[in-house]
Amino acid sequence: MSDLLVEMQYGIPPFRIALPPGWRRRAASSQTEKTDLTRASALFRQAGRPDLEAQYRAMMARVRQGMKQSKVFAIYRQEEVEADELLPMSITAAAVDGERGANLDDWIAGAFQRRGAGFLEDARHVVRWESEAARPPGISELEDVPARTVTYAIPVPGTNRSRALVFTTTILMPDGSGLSAEEYGAMSVLSDLMISTVAWERALPDEAAPEAVAPGKPS
């Protein structure tokens, strides 16, 4: 989906984000998912890693569920890497709007109060929090792969904080995978670095930064 269509359909102005080598942005669609699964299956079969294929399918199931529940318009994930270099993480971009045009201050305040949200260190206009990912409906306990999500909310200028560009990073934590706290932390840092580079492509009306609104005291 082009930037113009995203702006017309979701009210998100064009923006840029710096991606590491091998990462690509794709439109969020069922066709993108089918293409991803076909490509990944071939890659993992070639590498003799059916375990990684199962994990990847679980990750895409979570992404698909998130797409159904929100206005997700883009998916960021690795493409041009070897199977053993494929990280168990993906990022989605979505538009979040306040109910009936209301601002999102209560939602953000709730993230500070109940989810331990804070401001991204290298980009103080970004609110960030982590949480356990809920199991997608229709997935049994035997099929489920635990995951954590990192959510980032960026207010869209000129909307009186009634709309936000929201990125959600999903990191799988498969049992017995040997994924250490250090490895999870490294992926979390990588996610932070990518989101810290998000910038609007054109000048937009200035508004008060979200940190000007005291957590728990929405204006």
PyMOL commands that set and color helices and strands:
alter all, ss='L'
color gray80, all
select helices_A, chain A and resi 3-10+30-47+50-69+83-85+99-101+105-114+181-196+210-212
alter helices_A, ss='H'
color red, helices_A
select strands_A, chain A and resi 15-16+23-27+71-78+89-97+118-120+123-132+147-155+163-172+199-200
alter strands_A, ss='S'
color yellow, strands_A
deselect
rebuild
show_as cartoon
